[in-house]
Amino acid sequence: METSQSSVSRAASTAAGHTPTGECGEPSGAGCDVVTVPARQGLEAVDILRRGAGAGDGVGPVLHDDGCDTLGFVVPPGTAAAWDVPGSTCTETDGRGLSLDAHPEPPVDGSDWLLPPGEADLATDPAVLRAALGEAARLIRAADDCR
């Protein structure tokens, strides 16, 4: 059986072969992209990422909406161009409303930080997030099948 640590490994590009353009907060002002997922899958993925965090495999800032329906993972700019994970969306922010200062306000009314900048890596690696979301979906499916 594969463990979360072995299945969530760092990769240089997304599964679609697209390499993100840089790190969030770089002086280029490119901003970051945000991957939005259902809260249940997102919380499982956060847990998987935090348990399996090795060098460079950590989780970046994560937002939640006040209704606890969705989570948003901050990922490097350029991720949205090739993001194709079913059940999720990736939005380019171009830096609009997203500050990764040490204690930023949430970028959207009705949201808050689950893992705020300063307490997390700059951004979650898209390939690592993709693997964690896949593992989370499998865990949820297995749990639901046991009911």
C-alpha positions in Angstrom: 0.0 0.0 0.0 1.3 3.4 -0.9 1.5 6.0 1.9 0.7 9.7 1.5 4.3 10.5 1.8 5.3 8.4 -1.1 2.5 9.3 -3.4 2.8 13.1 -2.9 6.2 13.8 -4.5 7.6 17.0 -5.8 7.6 17.5 -9.6 8.9 20.2 -11.8 5.7 20.7 -13.8 2.0 19.9 -13.7 0.7 16.6 -15.1 -0.3 18.5 -18.3 3.4 19.3 -18.8 3.1 23.0 -18.0 5.7 24.6 -15.9 4.4 27.5 -13.7 6.0 30.8 -14.4 7.5 31.6 -11.0 6.9 31.9 -7.3 4.2 34.0 -5.6 5.3 37.4 -4.4 8.2 37.7 -6.8 9.1 41.3 -7.7 7.7 40.8 -11.2 4.2 41.4 -9.7 2.8 38.4 -11.4 0.7 37.5 -8.4 -0.5 34.0 -7.8 -3.2 31.7 -9.0 -5.8 30.1 -6.7 -7.1 26.5 -7.0 -10.6 26.2 -5.5 -11.9 22.8 -4.4 -14.8 21.6 -2.3 -14.1 22.0 1.4 -14.2 18.3 2.3 -11.6 17.3 -0.4 -9.5 20.4 0.4 -9.3 19.7 4.1 -8.2 16.1 3.3 -5.6 17.5 0.9 -4.3 20.0 3.5 -3.9 17.1 5.9 -2.1 14.9 3.3 0.2 17.8 2.4 1.0 18.6 6.0 1.7 15.0 6.9 3.9 14.4 3.8 5.7 17.7 3.9 9.3 17.3 2.9 11.7 19.8 1.5 9.7 21.8 -1.0 6.6 19.7 -0.6 4.8 21.9 2.0 1.4 23.6 1.7 1.2 27.3 0.9 -1.5 29.7 2.1 -5.1 28.3 2.0 -8.3 30.3 2.1 -11.8 29.2 3.1 -15.1 30.8 2.5 -17.4 31.7 5.5 -19.9 29.0 4.5 -17.1 26.4 4.6 -18.1 25.2 1.2 -14.7 25.7 -0.5 -11.0 26.0 0.1 -8.6 28.0 -2.1 -4.9 26.9 -2.4 -2.4 29.6 -3.4 -0.3 28.3 -6.3 2.4 29.9 -8.4 1.4 32.1 -11.3 0.9 30.3 -14.6 -0.8 27.3 -13.0 -4.2 28.1 -14.3 -3.0 27.8 -17.9 -2.9 24.0 -17.6 -5.0 23.1 -14.5 -7.4 20.3 -15.4 -8.3 18.5 -12.2 -12.0 17.5 -12.2 -14.1 19.1 -9.5 -11.7 22.1 -9.0 -11.0 25.4 -10.7 -7.8 27.4 -11.0 -8.1 31.2 -11.3 -5.5 33.7 -12.4 -5.3 36.5 -9.9 -2.7 38.7 -11.6 -2.1 40.0 -8.0 -5.5 41.5 -7.8 -6.6 41.6 -4.2 -4.2 38.9 -3.1 -1.5 40.0 -0.7 1.0 37.6 0.8 2.2 39.9 3.5 2.9 38.5 7.0 -0.6 39.3 8.2 -2.8 40.1 5.2 -6.5 40.6 5.2 -8.4 37.9 3.2 -8.6 39.0 -0.4 -12.4 38.4 -0.7 -15.2 39.5 1.6 -16.7 36.4 3.2 -13.4 34.5 3.3 -10.6 33.9 5.8 -7.2 32.2 6.0 -7.1 28.6 7.0 -3.3 28.7 6.6 -2.3 32.4 6.4 0.8 33.6 4.6 3.7 33.7 7.0 2.6 30.4 8.6 2.9 28.4 5.3 5.2 28.1 2.3 4.9 30.8 -0.3 2.7 28.6 -2.6 1.7 25.0 -3.0 3.5 23.2 -5.8 0.8 22.4 -8.4 2.0 18.9 -9.1 2.1 18.1 -5.3 -1.4 19.6 -4.9 -2.7 17.6 -7.8 -1.4 14.3 -6.2 -2.9 15.3 -2.8 -6.3 16.1 -4.3 -6.3 12.8 -6.1 -5.4 10.9 -2.9 -8.1 12.9 -1.0 -10.7 12.0 -3.5 -9.8 8.3 -3.2 -10.0 8.5 0.6 -13.4 10.2 0.5 -14.7 7.7 -2.0 -13.5 4.8 0.2 -15.1 6.4 3.3 -18.4 7.0 1.5 -18.4 3.4 0.2 -18.2 2.1 3.8 -21.5 3.7 4.8 
